[in-house]
């Protein structure tokens, strides 16, 4: 919408998201180059202020994979929205494959002016609330919080709570893990 009206959007993705290199890649196959691939040390307020002042004015900031932002970066984006009066729209996951929160997501949930859920459905047809991690086409429930889809045979699948716990139980039984 912003581009249709010849308004400048600044697209940011955290460097943690190595999928697509410097591009944002959707599951639908849509790709777009990120204007900023931010390390966890970058001050996003400064980056956006500099872009807004020295180049084209920024009318909106879009952040993909916002769960990978740091606590401080979320606060910096909040300041952009409030002090610079630039809309900031973030897209990301609330929880990881173990249903634990991400640092960026937790802070965003506290600081956001508004939250809109993009609904996804499980293969059973129910509302998906979890992201199941698959390695080698099998669900896993152990490992590091961050594993990027497409790397090391990692895939993710949206799951409803019932299917999530069904696959978790199967995993635990197969691997001799007690609840």
C-alpha positions in Angstrom: 0.0 0.0 0.0 2.8 2.4 0.8 4.6 1.7 -2.4 1.4 2.2 -4.4 1.2 5.7 -3.0 4.9 6.4 -3.8 5.7 6.4 -0.1 9.1 5.0 1.1 9.1 1.9 3.2 12.2 0.8 5.0 12.4 -3.0 5.2 14.4 -4.5 8.0 15.3 -8.1 8.8 17.5 -9.3 11.7 20.8 -10.8 10.6 19.9 -13.9 12.6 17.5 -14.8 9.8 20.0 -16.1 7.2 17.2 -17.6 5.0 17.3 -15.8 1.7 20.5 -14.0 2.5 19.6 -10.3 2.4 16.2 -11.0 1.1 12.9 -11.6 2.8 11.4 -14.9 1.5 7.8 -15.9 2.1 6.5 -19.4 2.1 4.4 -18.4 -0.9 7.6 -17.7 -2.8 7.4 -13.9 -2.7 10.8 -12.3 -2.2 11.9 -8.7 -1.5 15.4 -7.3 -0.8 15.7 -6.0 2.8 17.0 -2.5 3.0 18.7 -3.2 6.3 19.9 -6.6 7.6 20.5 -5.6 11.2 22.9 -7.3 13.6 21.9 -7.5 17.2 24.4 -4.7 18.0 22.7 -2.2 15.6 20.8 0.7 17.0 17.6 0.7 14.8 16.6 4.2 16.0 19.9 5.6 14.6 19.7 3.6 11.4 16.1 4.8 10.7 16.8 8.4 11.7 19.8 8.5 9.4 17.9 7.0 6.5 15.0 9.5 7.1 17.3 12.5 7.4 20.0 11.8 4.7 18.1 9.8 2.0 14.4 9.5 1.1 12.0 10.2 4.0 10.8 7.0 5.7 7.0 6.7 5.7 6.8 3.3 7.3 9.2 0.7 8.7 8.5 -3.0 8.1 10.3 -5.6 10.1 10.2 -9.3 9.2 11.2 -12.1 11.6 10.9 -9.6 14.5 11.2 -12.4 17.0 15.0 -12.2 16.4 15.2 -8.6 17.5 16.8 -7.8 20.8 15.0 -6.2 23.7 16.8 -3.0 23.1 16.0 -3.0 19.4 12.3 -3.3 20.1 12.5 -0.3 22.4 14.4 1.5 19.6 11.5 0.8 17.2 9.0 1.9 19.8 10.9 5.3 20.0 10.8 5.5 16.1 7.0 5.2 16.3 6.6 7.6 19.1 9.4 10.2 18.6 9.9 10.1 14.8 6.1 9.5 14.3 6.9 6.7 11.7 4.6 3.7 11.7 6.5 0.5 12.5 4.9 -2.8 11.5 6.6 -6.0 12.8 5.9 -9.6 11.6 7.2 -12.6 13.6 6.5 -15.6 15.7 5.4 -15.5 19.4 7.0 -18.8 20.3 9.6 -21.2 19.2 9.2 -24.9 18.4 9.2 -25.7 22.1 6.5 -23.1 22.9 9.1 -20.8 24.6 9.1 -17.1 23.8 11.7 -15.2 21.9 13.3 -12.1 23.4 12.1 -9.9 20.6 8.5 -11.3 20.6 8.2 -11.0 24.4 9.1 -7.3 24.3 7.0 -6.6 21.3 3.9 -8.1 23.0 4.5 -5.6 25.8 5.3 -2.5 23.8 3.0 -2.8 20.7 0.3 -0.2 20.2 -1.8 -2.9 18.6 -1.4 -6.6 17.8 -3.0 -8.4 14.9 -2.8 -12.2 14.6 -2.3 -13.6 11.2 -4.2 -16.9 11.4 -2.7 -20.1 10.1 -4.3 -23.5 10.0 -2.9 -26.9 10.9 -3.0 -29.7 8.3 -6.0 -31.1 10.4 -7.9 -27.9 9.7 -7.7 -26.4 13.2 -6.2 -23.1 14.1 -2.4 -23.4 14.3 -0.7 -22.0 17.4 2.7 -23.7 17.3 5.6 -24.1 14.9 6.7 -27.7 14.8 10.4 -28.2 13.8 11.1 -31.1 11.5 14.6 -32.4 10.7 14.7 -35.1 8.0 10.9 -34.9 7.8 10.5 -35.9 11.5 9.3 -33.7 14.3 11.9 -32.9 16.9 11.5 -31.4 20.4 15.1 -30.8 21.4 17.8 -28.4 20.1 18.8 -24.8 19.9 16.1 -22.1 19.9 17.2 -20.9 16.5 17.5 -23.1 13.5 16.8 -21.5 10.1 14.4 -23.2 7.7 16.2 -24.7 4.7 19.5 -25.1 6.5 20.7 -28.5 7.8 17.5 -30.2 6.6 15.3 -28.0 8.9 11.7 -27.4 8.1 8.8 -25.9 10.1 5.1 -26.8 10.0 2.3 -24.9 11.6 0.4 -27.1 14.1 -2.7 -26.8 16.3 -2.2 -27.6 20.0 -3.6 -31.1 19.7 -1.3 -32.1 16.8 1.7 -30.5 18.5 1.2 -32.6 21.6 0.5 -35.7 19.5 3.8 -35.3 17.7 5.6 -34.5 20.9 4.3 -37.6 22.6 5.4 -39.7 19.6 8.8 -38.1 19.7 9.2 -38.8 23.5 8.1 -42.4 23.1 10.4 -43.0 20.2 13.4 -41.5 22.1 12.6 -42.9 25.5 11.9 -39.5 27.1 9.6 -39.4 30.1 7.2 -36.5 30.6 
